[in-house]
């Protein structure tokens, strides 16, 4: 997954550079005809108002499935959450930025209740410390424990920093990965659910 995401990012950057170059070339061409202008106006007028409510476009990359034990010690598979948006939140009680972000995450979890699920994936904590942190911080969403022996999950998702939030669409495709406590995460949730 890590290599796939890096390849996808490189491809996206390359495509953006090509689009910018093509745009600059087209802007330099001053021989646009009135027919082209008329066609563009007609196409714009025919676009339905609902188009602005379409889902954002993104490169489809399947989120690797995994199964870890939840807070009650029962196996929970990521694939069992298909059909709704899921935010994977890779965190640890030892991570001050993770803890600092929880109040805003709680606010958005309440704001868009039922529209998405958060699956907290604890990393690098002793199991009892994880359980205590979830209880003391009163985190209302789903949680799984990722023991160090399950580090393949971190590799599959290319986790290089904490917190890392990965948004997955209802079909199980990765929408976005956000590393650190970034306001862009909440802007993206607003754009998905408003």
Residue frames as a rotation matrix with the C-alpha (Angstrom) as fourth column:
UNK 1
0.574 0.819 0.000 0.00
0.819 -0.574 0.000 0.00
0.000 0.000 -1.000 0.00
UNK 2
0.369 -0.504 -0.781 2.84
0.231 -0.764 0.603 2.39
-0.900 -0.403 -0.166 0.89
UNK 3
-0.721 -0.667 0.187 4.45
0.303 -0.060 0.951 1.96
-0.623 0.742 0.246 -2.53
UNK 4
-0.251 0.722 0.645 1.04
0.957 0.087 0.276 2.20
0.143 0.687 -0.713 -4.19
UNK 5
0.698 0.523 -0.489 0.22
0.623 -0.780 0.054 5.48
-0.354 -0.342 -0.871 -2.40
UNK 6
-0.032 -0.796 -0.604 3.63
0.058 -0.605 0.794 6.94
-0.998 -0.010 0.066 -3.27
UNK 7
-0.776 -0.202 0.597 3.21
0.561 0.212 0.801 5.88
-0.288 0.956 -0.051 -6.91
UNK 8
0.174 0.936 0.305 -0.29
0.979 -0.199 0.053 7.36
0.110 0.290 -0.951 -6.96
UNK 9
0.581 -0.009 -0.814 1.02
0.356 -0.897 0.264 10.64
-0.732 -0.443 -0.518 -5.49
UNK 10
-0.522 -0.833 -0.181 3.78
0.105 -0.274 0.956 10.83
-0.846 0.480 0.230 -8.12
UNK 11
-0.577 0.401 0.712 1.24
0.816 0.253 0.519 10.11
0.028 0.881 -0.473 -10.86
UNK 12
0.519 0.820 -0.242 -1.07
0.837 -0.545 -0.051 12.82
-0.174 -0.177 -0.969 -9.52
UNK 13
0.227 -0.524 -0.821 1.75
0.091 -0.828 0.553 15.38
-0.970 -0.200 -0.140 -9.44
UNK 14
-0.785 -0.542 0.300 2.77
0.303 0.086 0.949 14.46
-0.540 0.836 0.096 -12.99
UNK 15
-0.208 0.798 0.566 -0.80
0.967 0.079 0.244 14.79
0.150 0.598 -0.787 -14.22
UNK 16
0.616 0.415 -0.669 -1.14
0.582 -0.813 0.032 18.16
-0.531 -0.409 -0.743 -12.49
UNK 17
-0.255 -0.797 -0.547 2.03
0.013 -0.568 0.823 19.44
-0.967 0.203 0.155 -14.19
UNK 18
-0.791 0.036 0.611 0.75
0.598 0.260 0.758 18.25
-0.131 0.965 -0.227 -17.58
UNK 19
0.230 0.969 0.093 -2.60
0.973 -0.232 0.005 19.96
0.027 0.089 -0.996 -16.95
UNK 20
0.427 -0.150 -0.892 -0.88
0.285 -0.913 0.291 23.22
-0.858 -0.378 -0.347 -15.96
UNK 21
-0.672 -0.737 -0.072 1.31
0.106 -0.193 0.975 23.11
-0.733 0.648 0.208 -19.06
UNK 22
-0.556 0.542 0.630 -1.71
0.824 0.256 0.506 22.42
0.113 0.800 -0.589 -21.28
UNK 23
0.477 0.770 -0.423 -3.64
0.829 -0.554 -0.074 25.20
-0.291 -0.316 -0.903 -19.60
UNK 24
0.041 -0.557 -0.830 -0.84
0.069 -0.827 0.558 27.71
-0.997 -0.081 0.004 -20.16
UNK 25
-0.872 -0.359 0.332 -0.57
0.311 0.117 0.943 26.68
-0.378 0.926 0.010 -23.80
UNK 26
-0.167 0.902 0.398 -4.32
0.972 0.082 0.221 27.04
0.166 0.423 -0.891 -24.30
UNK 27
0.494 0.339 -0.801 -4.30
0.585 -0.811 0.018 30.45
-0.643 -0.477 -0.599 -22.61
UNK 28
-0.401 -0.752 -0.524 -1.64
0.009 -0.575 0.818 31.63
-0.916 0.323 0.237 -25.03
UNK 29
-0.785 0.190 0.590 -3.77
0.620 0.266 0.738 30.67
-0.016 0.945 -0.327 -28.00
UNK 30
-0.651 0.494 -0.576 -5.91
-0.106 -0.811 -0.575 33.73
-0.752 -0.314 0.580 -28.79
UNK 31
-0.791 0.348 -0.503 -7.78
-0.557 -0.071 0.827 32.20
0.252 0.935 0.251 -31.72
UNK 32
-0.764 0.618 0.186 -10.86
0.349 0.638 -0.686 31.00
-0.543 -0.459 -0.703 -29.85
UNK 33
-0.818 0.504 0.279 -13.95
0.187 -0.225 0.956 31.06
0.545 0.834 0.090 -32.01
UNK 34
-0.546 0.718 0.432 -17.35
-0.829 -0.538 -0.152 32.42
0.123 -0.441 0.889 -31.06
UNK 35
0.280 0.651 -0.706 -18.79
-0.509 0.724 0.465 28.96
0.814 0.229 0.534 -31.68
UNK 36
-0.352 -0.492 -0.796 -16.56
0.434 0.668 -0.605 27.48
0.829 -0.558 -0.022 -28.96
UNK 37
-0.966 0.028 0.255 -17.68
-0.220 -0.606 -0.765 30.20
0.133 -0.795 0.591 -26.54
UNK 38
-0.140 0.990 -0.023 -21.34
-0.930 -0.123 0.345 29.53
0.339 0.070 0.938 -27.37
UNK 39
0.169 0.137 -0.976 -20.85
-0.072 0.989 0.126 25.78
0.983 0.049 0.177 -26.91
UNK 40
-0.741 -0.531 -0.411 -19.25
0.378 0.176 -0.909 26.33
0.555 -0.829 0.070 -23.51
UNK 41
-0.779 0.520 0.350 -22.10
-0.626 -0.678 -0.387 28.59
0.036 -0.520 0.853 -22.36
UNK 42
0.171 0.880 -0.443 -24.67
-0.767 0.401 0.501 26.02
0.619 0.254 0.743 -23.46
UNK 43
-0.089 -0.281 -0.956 -22.86
0.261 0.919 -0.294 23.21
0.961 -0.276 -0.008 -21.63
UNK 44
-0.960 -0.281 -0.012 -22.66
0.102 -0.308 -0.946 25.28
0.262 -0.909 0.324 -18.46
UNK 45
-0.481 0.852 0.206 -26.35
-0.869 -0.495 0.018 26.18
0.118 -0.170 0.978 -18.64
UNK 46
0.281 0.629 -0.725 -27.32
-0.554 0.723 0.413 22.50
0.784 0.285 0.552 -19.05
UNK 47
-0.689 -0.570 -0.448 -25.41
0.037 0.590 -0.807 21.27
0.724 -0.573 -0.385 -15.98
UNK 48
0.373 0.878 -0.299 -27.83
0.379 0.150 0.913 20.17
0.847 -0.454 -0.277 -13.27
UNK 49
0.370 -0.171 0.913 -27.70
-0.703 -0.694 0.155 21.93
0.608 -0.699 -0.377 -9.91
UNK 50
0.963 0.056 0.262 -27.14
-0.225 0.704 0.674 18.55
-0.146 -0.708 0.691 -8.25
UNK 51
0.598 -0.794 -0.113 -23.69
0.333 0.374 -0.866 18.34
0.729 0.480 0.488 -9.84
UNK 52
-0.019 -0.623 0.782 -22.28
-0.587 -0.626 -0.513 20.50
0.810 -0.468 -0.354 -7.06
UNK 53
0.408 0.240 0.881 -23.37
-0.895 0.297 0.333 17.80
-0.181 -0.924 0.336 -4.61
UNK 54
0.773 -0.187 -0.606 -21.48
-0.151 0.873 -0.463 14.99
0.616 0.450 0.647 -6.34
UNK 55
0.835 -0.541 -0.099 -18.82
0.342 0.370 0.864 13.15
-0.431 -0.755 0.494 -4.40
UNK 56
0.453 -0.747 -0.487 -15.31
-0.736 -0.621 0.268 14.53
-0.503 0.237 -0.831 -4.82
UNK 57
0.875 -0.207 -0.438 -13.12
-0.212 0.651 -0.729 12.81
0.436 0.731 0.525 -7.38
UNK 58
0.260 -0.836 0.484 -10.14
-0.852 0.037 0.522 10.77
-0.454 -0.548 -0.703 -6.19
UNK 59
-0.231 -0.467 -0.854 -7.94
-0.779 0.615 -0.125 7.98
0.583 0.636 -0.506 -7.44
UNK 60
0.752 0.635 0.177 -9.44
-0.622 0.596 0.508 4.65
0.217 -0.492 0.843 -6.31
UNK 61
-0.470 -0.820 -0.326 -7.08
-0.495 0.551 -0.672 2.58
0.731 -0.154 -0.665 -4.16
UNK 62
0.478 0.690 -0.543 -8.56
0.034 0.603 0.797 -0.30
0.877 -0.400 0.265 -2.18
UNK 63
0.168 -0.347 0.923 -8.04
-0.950 -0.308 0.057 -0.04
0.264 -0.886 -0.382 1.57
UNK 64
-0.555 -0.417 -0.720 -6.26
-0.254 0.909 -0.331 -3.20
0.792 -0.001 -0.610 2.77
UNK 65
0.594 0.804 0.024 -8.55
-0.343 0.226 0.911 -5.22
0.727 -0.550 0.411 5.01
UNK 66
-0.676 -0.729 -0.108 -7.44
-0.221 0.341 -0.914 -6.26
0.703 -0.594 -0.391 8.47
UNK 67
0.561 0.780 -0.277 -8.91
0.077 0.284 0.956 -7.81
0.824 -0.558 0.099 11.59
UNK 68
-0.696 -0.701 0.152 -7.88
-0.075 -0.140 -0.987 -6.74
0.714 -0.699 0.044 15.09
UNK 69
-0.302 0.580 -0.756 -9.44
0.908 0.417 -0.043 -7.17
0.290 -0.700 -0.653 18.51
UNK 70
0.119 0.459 0.881 -11.78
0.099 -0.888 0.449 -4.44
0.988 0.034 -0.151 19.66
UNK 71
-0.371 -0.270 0.889 -12.02
-0.716 -0.526 -0.458 -2.93
0.591 -0.807 0.002 23.15
UNK 72
0.469 0.628 0.621 -14.09
-0.868 0.457 0.193 -5.96
-0.163 -0.630 0.759 24.26
UNK 73
-0.363 -0.740 0.567 -11.50
-0.552 0.661 0.508 -8.44
-0.750 -0.128 -0.648 22.97
UNK 74
0.397 0.578 0.713 -13.64
0.305 0.649 -0.697 -9.48
-0.866 0.494 0.082 19.98
UNK 75
-0.603 -0.647 0.467 -12.28
0.632 -0.029 0.775 -9.56
-0.488 0.762 0.426 16.40
UNK 76
0.490 0.685 -0.539 -13.34
0.114 -0.664 -0.739 -6.59
-0.864 0.301 -0.404 14.28
UNK 77
-0.259 -0.520 0.814 -12.67
0.885 0.210 0.416 -6.59
-0.387 0.828 0.406 10.53
UNK 78
-0.730 -0.051 -0.682 -12.41
-0.138 -0.966 0.219 -3.31
-0.669 0.254 0.698 8.64
UNK 79
-0.932 0.343 -0.118 -14.48
-0.060 0.176 0.983 -4.90
0.358 0.923 -0.143 5.85
UNK 80
-0.436 0.811 -0.389 -17.40
0.899 0.408 -0.158 -5.29
0.031 -0.419 -0.908 8.28
UNK 81
-0.226 0.298 -0.928 -17.83
0.345 -0.866 -0.362 -1.49
-0.911 -0.402 0.092 8.11
UNK 82
-0.942 -0.113 0.316 -18.37
0.333 -0.193 0.923 -1.39
-0.043 0.975 0.219 4.32
UNK 83
-0.080 0.957 0.278 -21.34
0.911 -0.042 0.410 0.64
0.404 0.286 -0.869 3.20
UNK 84
0.940 0.302 -0.160 -20.42
0.340 -0.865 0.370 3.80
-0.026 -0.402 -0.915 5.11
UNK 85
0.412 -0.830 0.376 -17.51
-0.268 -0.504 -0.821 6.18
0.871 0.237 -0.431 5.24
UNK 86
0.825 -0.265 -0.499 -14.83
0.563 0.454 0.690 5.13
0.043 -0.850 0.524 7.73
UNK 87
0.554 -0.739 0.383 -12.02
-0.609 -0.674 -0.418 7.16
0.567 -0.002 -0.824 9.23
UNK 88
0.564 -0.528 -0.635 -9.08
0.691 0.723 0.012 5.05
0.453 -0.446 0.772 10.35
UNK 89
0.729 -0.345 0.591 -7.36
-0.513 -0.847 0.138 7.00
0.453 -0.404 -0.795 13.12
UNK 90
0.361 -0.723 -0.589 -3.88
0.609 0.661 -0.438 5.63
0.706 -0.201 0.679 13.83
UNK 91
0.424 -0.099 0.900 -2.98
-0.535 -0.829 0.161 6.97
0.731 -0.550 -0.405 17.28
UNK 92
-0.105 -0.413 -0.905 -1.41
0.630 0.676 -0.382 6.20
0.770 -0.610 0.189 20.65
UNK 93
0.831 0.454 -0.323 -1.88
0.519 -0.420 0.745 7.46
0.202 -0.786 -0.584 24.20
UNK 94
0.113 -0.909 -0.401 1.80
0.786 -0.165 0.596 8.49
-0.608 -0.382 0.696 24.13
UNK 95
-0.519 -0.267 0.812 1.13
0.814 -0.445 0.373 10.94
0.262 0.855 0.448 21.25
UNK 96
-0.585 0.285 -0.759 0.31
0.394 -0.719 -0.573 14.49
-0.709 -0.634 0.309 22.47
UNK 97
-0.827 0.283 -0.487 -1.00
-0.545 -0.620 0.565 15.59
-0.142 0.732 0.667 19.04
UNK 98
-0.675 0.616 -0.406 -3.33
0.275 0.721 0.637 12.60
0.685 0.318 -0.656 18.95
UNK 99
-0.386 0.498 -0.776 -4.79
0.911 0.076 -0.405 13.51
-0.142 -0.864 -0.484 22.34
UNK 100
-0.737 0.032 -0.675 -4.99
0.043 -0.995 -0.094 17.20
-0.675 -0.098 0.732 21.43
UNK 101
-0.878 0.347 -0.330 -7.12
-0.414 -0.206 0.887 16.38
0.240 0.915 0.324 18.37
UNK 102
-0.797 0.559 -0.227 -9.76
0.583 0.811 -0.050 14.30
0.156 -0.173 -0.972 20.16
UNK 103
-0.431 0.714 -0.552 -12.09
0.249 -0.494 -0.833 17.14
-0.867 -0.497 0.035 21.25
UNK 104
-0.372 0.271 -0.888 -12.53
-0.807 -0.567 0.165 18.30
-0.458 0.778 0.430 17.62
UNK 105
-0.879 0.048 -0.474 -12.92
-0.248 0.804 0.541 14.68
0.407 0.593 -0.695 16.46
UNK 106
-0.720 0.659 -0.218 -15.66
0.601 0.433 -0.672 14.16
-0.349 -0.615 -0.707 19.06
UNK 107
-0.336 0.573 -0.748 -17.37
-0.278 -0.819 -0.502 17.33
-0.900 0.040 0.434 17.83
UNK 108
-0.457 0.105 -0.883 -17.36
-0.889 -0.064 0.453 16.09
-0.009 0.992 0.123 14.21
UNK 109
-0.961 0.147 -0.236 -18.35
0.139 0.989 0.047 12.56
0.240 0.013 -0.971 15.19
UNK 110
-0.460 0.825 -0.329 -21.45
0.492 -0.071 -0.868 14.08
-0.739 -0.561 -0.373 16.84
UNK 111
-0.351 0.283 -0.893 -22.01
-0.545 -0.837 -0.052 16.63
-0.762 0.468 0.448 14.03
UNK 112
-0.229 0.194 -0.954 -22.20
-0.929 0.248 0.274 13.93
0.289 0.949 0.124 11.35
UNK 113
-0.508 0.083 0.857 -23.56
-0.534 0.750 -0.390 11.10
-0.675 -0.656 -0.337 13.49
UNK 114
0.329 0.654 0.681 -24.56
0.058 0.706 -0.706 8.15
-0.943 0.271 0.194 11.33
UNK 115
0.903 0.007 -0.430 -22.80
-0.411 -0.282 -0.867 9.43
-0.127 0.959 -0.252 8.21
UNK 116
0.209 -0.871 -0.445 -19.40
-0.423 0.330 -0.844 7.94
0.882 0.364 -0.299 9.03
UNK 117
0.979 -0.014 -0.205 -17.64
0.180 0.533 0.827 5.75
0.097 -0.846 0.524 11.55
UNK 118
0.285 -0.937 0.202 -14.28
-0.880 -0.339 -0.334 6.27
0.381 -0.083 -0.921 13.20
UNK 119
0.908 -0.160 -0.388 -12.12
0.261 0.940 0.222 3.23
0.329 -0.302 0.895 13.85
UNK 120
0.587 -0.725 0.360 -9.35
-0.810 -0.532 0.247 4.13
0.012 -0.437 -0.900 16.26
UNK 121
0.767 -0.452 -0.456 -6.28
0.259 0.868 -0.424 1.95
0.587 0.207 0.783 15.70
UNK 122
0.866 -0.452 0.214 -4.03
-0.411 -0.399 0.820 2.11
-0.285 -0.798 -0.532 18.74
UNK 123
0.672 -0.715 -0.193 -0.32
0.174 0.406 -0.897 1.80
0.720 0.569 0.397 18.00
UNK 124
-0.217 -0.976 -0.027 2.66
0.165 -0.009 -0.986 1.18
0.962 -0.218 0.163 20.28
UNK 125
-0.030 0.252 0.967 0.77
-0.924 -0.377 0.069 1.18
0.382 -0.891 0.244 23.60
UNK 126
-0.998 -0.055 0.016 0.69
-0.056 0.880 -0.472 -1.64
0.012 -0.472 -0.882 26.12
UNK 127
-0.520 0.853 -0.037 -2.83
0.438 0.304 0.846 -3.08
0.733 0.424 -0.531 25.88
UNK 128
0.028 0.567 -0.823 -3.94
0.999 -0.044 0.003 -1.98
-0.034 -0.823 -0.568 29.35
UNK 129
-0.631 -0.305 -0.713 -2.69
0.336 -0.936 0.104 1.56
-0.699 -0.174 0.693 28.77
UNK 130
-0.934 0.346 0.086 -4.75
-0.006 -0.255 0.967 1.68
0.356 0.903 0.240 25.55
UNK 131
-0.199 0.914 -0.354 -7.90
0.755 0.373 0.540 0.48
0.625 -0.160 -0.764 27.32
UNK 132
-0.102 0.079 -0.992 -7.41
0.878 -0.460 -0.127 3.03
-0.467 -0.884 -0.022 30.10
UNK 133
-0.890 -0.295 -0.347 -6.84
0.112 -0.880 0.462 5.87
-0.441 0.372 0.817 27.61
UNK 134
-0.703 0.695 0.151 -10.02
0.232 0.024 0.972 5.07
0.672 0.719 -0.178 25.64
UNK 135
0.091 0.765 -0.637 -12.01
0.924 0.173 0.340 5.07
0.370 -0.620 -0.691 28.88
UNK 136
-0.187 -0.238 -0.953 -10.45
0.751 -0.660 0.017 8.19
-0.633 -0.712 0.302 30.42
UNK 137
-0.939 -0.214 -0.271 -10.63
-0.006 -0.774 0.633 10.21
-0.345 0.595 0.726 27.19
UNK 138
-0.118 0.986 0.115 -14.24
0.053 0.122 -0.991 9.05
-0.992 -0.111 -0.067 26.69
UNK 139
-0.759 -0.219 -0.613 -13.77
-0.587 -0.176 0.790 8.22
-0.281 0.960 0.005 23.01
UNK 140
-0.006 0.942 0.335 -17.23
-0.601 0.264 -0.754 7.17
-0.799 -0.206 0.565 21.73
UNK 141
0.414 0.179 -0.892 -16.23
-0.900 0.230 -0.371 5.47
0.139 0.956 0.257 18.46
UNK 142
0.991 -0.051 -0.121 -14.96
0.049 0.998 -0.026 1.99
0.123 0.020 0.992 17.63
UNK 143
0.334 -0.928 0.162 -11.45
-0.936 -0.307 0.172 1.00
-0.110 -0.209 -0.972 18.73
UNK 144
0.939 -0.189 -0.288 -9.05
0.132 0.970 -0.204 -1.82
0.318 0.153 0.936 17.92
UNK 145
0.612 -0.777 0.146 -5.70
-0.419 -0.163 0.893 -2.68
-0.670 -0.608 -0.426 19.42
UNK 146
0.856 -0.417 -0.306 -2.74
-0.195 0.288 -0.938 -3.08
0.479 0.862 0.165 17.08
UNK 147
0.782 -0.615 0.101 0.02
0.095 0.278 0.956 -4.97
-0.616 -0.738 0.275 18.91
UNK 148
0.136 -0.833 -0.536 3.57
-0.758 -0.436 0.486 -4.46
-0.638 0.340 -0.690 17.72
UNK 149
-0.561 -0.330 0.759 3.42
0.090 0.887 0.452 -7.95
-0.823 0.322 -0.469 16.21
UNK 150
0.303 0.752 0.586 0.78
0.790 0.146 -0.596 -6.62
-0.534 0.643 -0.550 13.77
UNK 151
-0.144 -0.444 -0.884 3.05
-0.013 -0.893 0.451 -3.96
-0.990 0.077 0.122 12.28
UNK 152
-0.734 -0.078 0.675 2.16
0.633 0.284 0.720 -5.18
-0.248 0.956 -0.159 8.76
UNK 153
0.377 0.923 0.081 -0.99
0.917 -0.360 -0.172 -3.06
-0.130 0.139 -0.982 9.01
UNK 154
0.503 -0.270 -0.821 1.16
0.064 -0.936 0.347 0.03
-0.862 -0.227 -0.453 9.54
UNK 155
-0.642 -0.763 0.070 3.28
0.058 0.042 0.997 -0.97
-0.764 0.645 0.018 6.54
UNK 156
-0.380 0.578 0.722 0.21
0.911 0.368 0.186 -1.66
-0.158 0.728 -0.667 4.37
UNK 157
0.696 0.718 0.005 -1.10
0.715 -0.694 -0.085 1.84
-0.058 0.063 -0.996 5.08
UNK 158
0.031 -0.786 0.618 2.30
0.661 -0.448 -0.602 3.54
0.750 0.427 0.506 4.90
UNK 159
0.934 0.353 -0.060 2.01
0.264 -0.564 0.783 5.01
0.243 -0.747 -0.619 8.40
UNK 160
-0.021 -0.991 0.135 5.00
0.673 -0.114 -0.731 7.26
0.740 0.075 0.669 9.02
UNK 161
-0.891 -0.229 0.392 3.65
-0.096 -0.749 -0.656 9.65
0.443 -0.622 0.645 11.67
UNK 162
-0.294 0.789 -0.539 0.96
0.915 0.395 0.079 10.02
0.275 -0.470 -0.839 14.30
UNK 163
-0.011 0.758 0.652 -1.82
-0.014 0.652 -0.758 10.75
-1.000 -0.017 0.004 14.23
UNK 164
-0.959 -0.087 -0.271 -2.63
-0.270 -0.022 0.962 9.57
-0.090 0.996 -0.003 10.72
UNK 165
-0.098 0.982 0.160 -6.22
-0.247 0.132 -0.960 9.64
-0.964 -0.134 0.229 9.55
UNK 166
-0.990 -0.134 -0.029 -7.27
-0.070 0.309 0.948 7.69
-0.118 0.941 -0.316 6.47
UNK 167
-0.162 0.979 -0.126 -10.72
-0.678 -0.203 -0.707 8.30
-0.717 -0.030 0.696 5.04
UNK 168
-0.962 -0.059 0.266 -12.28
0.107 0.816 0.569 5.30
-0.250 0.576 -0.778 3.31
UNK 169
-0.537 0.804 -0.256 -15.42
-0.829 -0.448 0.333 5.53
0.153 0.392 0.907 1.18
UNK 170
0.231 0.750 0.620 -18.41
-0.812 0.500 -0.302 3.15
-0.536 -0.434 0.724 1.43
UNK 171
0.872 0.062 -0.485 -16.94
-0.390 0.687 -0.613 0.94
0.295 0.724 0.623 -1.31
UNK 172
0.797 -0.602 0.035 -13.71
0.388 0.557 0.735 0.41
-0.462 -0.572 0.678 0.66
UNK 173
0.359 -0.666 0.654 -11.56
0.748 -0.214 -0.628 2.82
0.558 0.715 0.422 -1.39
UNK 174
-0.213 -0.528 -0.822 -9.07
0.863 -0.497 0.096 5.23
-0.459 -0.689 0.561 0.19
UNK 175
0.765 0.511 0.392 -10.26
0.622 -0.743 -0.248 8.82
0.165 0.434 -0.886 -0.26
UNK 176
0.498 -0.581 0.643 -7.52
-0.337 -0.814 -0.474 10.69
0.799 0.019 -0.602 1.57
UNK 177
0.331 -0.496 -0.803 -4.64
0.880 0.470 0.072 10.27
0.341 -0.730 0.592 4.03
UNK 178
0.576 -0.117 0.809 -3.90
-0.213 -0.977 0.010 13.10
0.789 -0.178 -0.588 6.44
UNK 179
0.044 -0.676 -0.736 -0.82
0.815 0.451 -0.365 12.99
0.578 -0.583 0.571 8.66
UNK 180
-0.916 -0.392 -0.090 -0.74
0.354 -0.679 -0.643 15.11
0.191 -0.621 0.760 11.79
UNK 181
-0.117 0.878 -0.464 -3.46
0.784 -0.206 -0.586 17.24
-0.610 -0.432 -0.664 13.32
UNK 182
-0.954 -0.267 0.134 -4.50
0.273 -0.596 0.755 19.16
-0.122 0.757 0.642 10.21
UNK 183
-0.393 0.855 -0.338 -7.64
-0.309 -0.469 -0.827 21.35
-0.866 -0.221 0.448 9.80
UNK 184
-0.580 0.113 -0.807 -7.85
-0.807 0.051 0.588 20.01
0.108 0.992 0.062 6.24
UNK 185
-0.957 0.235 -0.169 -9.29
0.257 0.959 -0.117 16.78
0.135 -0.155 -0.979 7.73
UNK 186
-0.432 0.833 -0.346 -12.35
0.449 -0.134 -0.883 18.64
-0.782 -0.537 -0.317 9.03
UNK 187
-0.305 0.268 -0.914 -12.74
-0.718 -0.695 0.035 20.65
-0.626 0.667 0.405 5.83
UNK 188
-0.838 -0.047 -0.544 -12.82
-0.440 0.648 0.622 17.36
0.323 0.760 -0.564 3.92
UNK 189
-0.784 0.606 -0.132 -15.45
0.582 0.644 -0.497 15.90
-0.216 -0.467 -0.857 6.26
UNK 190
-0.255 0.692 -0.675 -17.56
-0.096 -0.713 -0.695 19.02
-0.962 -0.112 0.248 5.74
UNK 191
-0.441 0.047 -0.896 -17.26
-0.869 -0.273 0.414 18.67
-0.225 0.961 0.161 1.96
UNK 192
-0.943 0.055 -0.327 -18.25
-0.058 0.943 0.328 14.99
0.326 0.328 -0.886 2.11
UNK 193
-0.643 0.655 -0.397 -21.25
0.766 0.558 -0.319 15.29
0.012 -0.509 -0.860 4.41
UNK 194
-0.590 0.474 -0.653 -22.83
-0.057 -0.832 -0.552 18.75
-0.805 -0.289 0.518 3.93
